[in-house]
Amino acid sequence: LGTHLSPVIKCKAAVAWEVGKPLSIEEVEVAPPKAHEVRVKIVATGICRTDDHVLKGSFPNIDYPVIPGHEGAGIVESIGEGVTCVKPGMEGLLLHPLKSMVKLQWCRSRPLLYVSNLYESQNLMPDKTSRFTCKGKAIHHFLWISTFSEYTVMPDSAIARIDDDAPLDKVCLFGCGFSTGYGAAINTAKVKPGSTCAIFGLGGVGLSVVIGCKSAGASRIIGIDINKDKFTKARELGATECINPQDFKKPIQEVLVEMTGHGVDYSFEVIGHTDTMVAALASCHMNSGTCVMVGAPPSGSQLSFDPMLLFTGRTWKGSIIGGWKTKDSIPKLVSGYMEKKFNPDVLITHTLPFDKINEGFELLQSGKSIRTVLLF
């Protein structure tokens, strides 16, 4: 089905017209896919903290107006010329693009994930044009997928094929949140059995780190958050203890060192604050600890830390989308979910109709939700 057979589609989408304003539900026009592009009908999409960063203007290199959203699952509606890896009617998992030095060109009937250079702008399609129009004005894309639209267009290589019977309202989290946290423990840190872990921030991604640490066989998993309401869920998922930094008069890194005797083997900063990044590093064992930066730092932020924290032997690493190795990894994760190897369903605390998207963001900002999934 080529572009010459696909009409423009009018549908609803959530547009961020400018920084600091709530999303506006609008009727948008979605152009047909061009060569090597796919138009997808979104069935379900999650609200991620990264999307909140877009609304607040703290995510780097974003042009407005823009349609955010990057954690979605849907069905292929139409394809452009040259697309061979999917057909109309196929279900697909939409994925957050990853950093790589090359673009992987091949396409198979099953798993596929787009890998791009993170520094390449994804505010427009690769041909530097938009497929979205609203009120006569071109609207920017977000990470080439813009899942806060009932229909969206993306490069064909942004589609990852998953189990046909996977529940789209659950596995949409694999597009970012669950894969990011779980992979940070499994892939980036490579948590070892019997180790001690500390997770700073118990939101959807942080709790996914907890799941990853437990799956890896960590014997002690310490959850850290200023919102004690998160502790019950953290313990349910595998945290052995939870602490609130506000309950102590000394810095939290000192508390963790005292609790463990030498510092933790692995720490994860899943908030995106520079002060907690340094605290997470300092909480590690001084000779052999590994700290993984998972939370996205605000655009333009700078870190200041004592270099002795690294000089003594600690390792500091970053992790994007959990370090998964493209194309077949995420579909395999979904298959593992279908085989009940892990259950991220408990991360979904609210399910709302798409029209209530701003209510979903209020739940996120107030700390009342872990993950809200929106249904079209």
Beta strands, then each sheet from edge to edge (+ up, - down):
strand 1: 9-15
strand 2: 24-30
strand 3: 37-46
strand 4: 72-79
strand 5: 91-94
strand 6: 98-99
strand 7: 115-116
strand 8: 132-134
strand 9: 137-139
strand 10: 151-155
strand 11: 159-160
strand 12: 196-200
strand 13: 220-224
strand 14: 241-243
strand 15: 266-269
strand 16: 290-293
strand 17: 315-318
strand 18: 348-353
strand 19: 371-375
sheet 1: 1+ 2- 8+ 9-
sheet 2: 10+ 3- 4+ 5- 11+
sheet 3: 10+ 3- 19+ 18+
sheet 4: 6+ 7+
sheet 5: 14+ 13+ 12+ 15+ 16+ 17+
end
